[in-house]
Amino acid sequence: MADNVTLFGLTGSLVAGLATGVGALPIFFIKEITPQTQGALLGFGAGVMLAATSFSLVIPGIEAAEKLTQNRSVAASIVVVGILLGGAFLWLANRYFPHEHFIKGAEGSNSNRLRQVWLFVIAITLHNFPEGLAVGVGFGGGDVANGIALTLGIGLQNLPEGLVVAIALLAEGYRKRNVFGVALLTGLAEPIGGVIGAGVVSIASIVLPWGMAFAAGAMLFVISDEIIPESHSLGTEKQATLGVMIGFVLMMFLDVTLG
């Protein structure tokens, strides 16, 4: 059973991760996208991730913790601590791994020692890992419908993300073939997170609420620290906010109907 769960987690996170490369394909047919469109696409991704965090991780995490503890307050406390741990993990990763955001610029230690393209790759990898972790944890709980909803949701938000990443790299002067390769490569961080999430959670049911809360915290950090600031930095707050709302309600609908 554990092997099947891990396989589900690997497959789901791989599908979601490859969507980053699929999203980059339009660069072979279009030259640029407007800042307004870019902001809306980033906002859409943030909305999808926010709904996935809420409906596919936090709520099921509380329910799983309540089954284990038979105490609603203790269950909520477990999820609170797990969310904070997930956020702290991403905070430390962002602080100590050198990487570069497309708009915010360089971050982390010794960033001047690496070529800019690799700083971008590390940034996107740090972003994608918690997404794969979330998909893996979703399947690891034994709820296939929840895992599928997460796979579809994360894949949906990876499509516009892949396009935005590709456009930004093109603006830095990289060739289209190399840009597509980078987008595809960064998506492969998600299966790594997927296997870890599904594997750990499938070992013991007691780990499930902690895993869901940890993944939720990591995703919340990415949403607030990276995606939303980037979507607003071009002066496209309204378009980005519209994207957030559309992404949120779409992912909520998917989660409710599939679950």
Secondary structure, DSSP 4 states (H G I P E B T S, - for coil): -HHHHHHHHHHHHHHHHHHHHHHHGGGGT-S---HHHHHHHHHHHHHHHHHIIIIIIIHHHHHHHHHHHS-HHHHHHHHHHHHHHHHHHHHHHHHHS-EEETTTEEESTTGGGS-HHHHHHHHHHHHHHHHHHHHHHHHHTT-HHHHHHHHHHHHHHHHHHHHHHHHHHHHTT--HHHHHHHHHHHHTHHHHHHHHHHHHHHH-GGGHHHHHHHHHHHHHHHIIIIIHHHHHTTS-HHHHHHHHHHHHHHHHHHHHHH-
